Amino acid sequence: MNAPAYNFAYLNEQTKRMIRRAILKAIAVPGYQVPFASREMPMPYGWGTGGVQVTAAVLTPEDTLKVIDQGADDTTNAVSIRKFFVKTAGVATTERTEEASVIQTRHRIPEAPLTEEQILVFQVPIPEPLRFLEPRETETRTMHALEEYGVMHVKLYEDIAQYGEIATTYAYPAKVADRYVFDPSPIPKFDNPKLDNCPALQLFGAGREKRIYAVPPYTKVKSLDFEDHPFEVQSWSEPCALCGSCHSFLDEIVMDDKGTRMFVCSDSDFCARQRGER
Amino acid sequence: MYVAVKGGEQAIDAAHRLLDEERRGDRSLPQVTLDQIAEQLTLAVDRVMNEGSLYDRELASLAIKQARGDMIEAIFLIRATRTTLARFGYAEPLDTQSMRVKRRISAAFKDIPGGQILGPTFDYTHRLLDFSLAADAEPAEAARAPSELRSDMPRVLELLGSEGLMEQPSAEAGEPEDLTQDPLNFPAGRDLRLQNLARGDEGFLLALAYSTQRGYGRTHPFAGEIRLGTVEVSFTPEELGFPIVIGEITITECEMINQFKGSTTVKPQFTRGYGLGFGQCERKVMSMALVDRSLRAGELGEERVAPAQDEEFVLSHSDNVQATGFVEHLKLPHYVDFQSELVLLRRMRAEIDIAKDRLEAAE
């Protein structure tokens, strides 16, 4: 028995066409969750099967791919997915944000500004922003159709009443093109402003939940808030310990069991560049 | 034939012989040995030990062979064997902090004191069939850490705890109760709940845990720390009066960091969920930790709305030996009950006919 040869980027062409149709529909209706016939992939659900299928469908042999997880290229799952596409598509890969034409990401948007030449593919665990307020899909689809988002505002208000502030720190809901409330995937809310008016095409793939949605280039994305409690992003009291950046998202590294902490950029490419290594 | 219920003894014996033969399979092939099962189907053995509630690789391997690979049947065999074993008493609590770690990861921090240690995991493999295994290829030797890993890796949740960010484990005073010695009563304490989950069906717990991630009782989980390794088991014999080490077992432990609790006046803290199992069983202990946290809904003042938060629902249906027994018992004869139903149904139908005839006659 010899190992079979795989089609370019693993998926067969029919599947890719099906996914591309879903992507086109998603771009035509920004923020709307398009159902698609998600396939079993050779990595587990939850590892980014939605993102991998979207990437496989948009990838061409000329593309240069960057894969990040938690902002970094060297995290285990990013390495695994990058290797998968090297093996099955033979595309060039890079760790430099500006060199990439397709960037697959889990939980971050790169710090460096994106361009019109780029596609950012998000891995999405739960595409439905209303899911934790209403578990039933039949209900939430109706709520979207009727633009019935009152429960979400009530939830945010209850946070303020209980904690004095909105207690959602990641997967922070936003409204796309003044119509659909959407889940930007579990990126920190720090990254939400980057979604707005972004020159790059942003695609979101949820494999297990079988949904694809999109934010087309230069589309308005407004994070939900209240006039007297405007949307705010996280900030840190100290700069990155490696590059000194004061305006990037920082990961906390536990140095010992005596409470010593170090804060470093989660975006490893951005940090290396700041340090002048690239 | 099944119909000949009385005098079916011969039929039963013959069925058992046929089962033995089917188990053996093609007699021209060598039999699979218990060593092979213990060494090469390790995770199956771990599951049988876990849900069978008995740490014995050899017996678990035998059970898997005897059960023809049916896991619940094998678990059943082990539970039945467990009944026959003498009990000497309770071991000292395991000290998982001093575990000799084989794998230890945290999804909450990029790096932690003692390091992220991947160990033997499927996690980042691509699920492509490896045809070299079909040809019995021997694997290359794996690189190992040059020296022993440190044996006092701090717990991630304790690192957070020292800053006050983590709730302290709710230590209930007194000896824990024992699910295997006393019947389960509701409401059950966390000690009994955890015992129940530890021997609960992996698939059932997995589905429940999954439901909490999809909105049916959300708990906002982070895998704070998962560790796999060996720990010493100590026991204090009455005649000695001090603990002695009686052996070493492999276990997997999961400490989940969950949804914080607090208010504008009470400083918010993360809450926790806990999972522990024999051998390497990450799926099981992660599911267990998620369900443990969900079952703490009452204690943490959360509204009980989802199945995973319903203690009676979860604890009464988690045991696959019980579940398979009752579901499969429907195969046993129910002639008498069914006959009673038949008589009733025929009479009801006949009465309608009689009533209709009377009505027609009256017209």
Interface residues (C-beta under 8 A of the other chain):
Chain A: M1 N2 A3 M41 P42 M43 P44 W47 Q70 A72 T75 T76 N77 V79 S80 K83 F84 K87 P125 I126 R131 F132 E134 P135 Q162 Y163 G164 D251 E252 I253 V254 M255 D256 D257 G259 S266
Chain B: F109 K110 D111 I112 P113 L118 D123 Y124 H126 R127 L128 F131 A134 A135 P154 V156 E158 L159 S162 E163 Q213 R214 G215 Y216 R218 G262 S263 T264 P268 A306
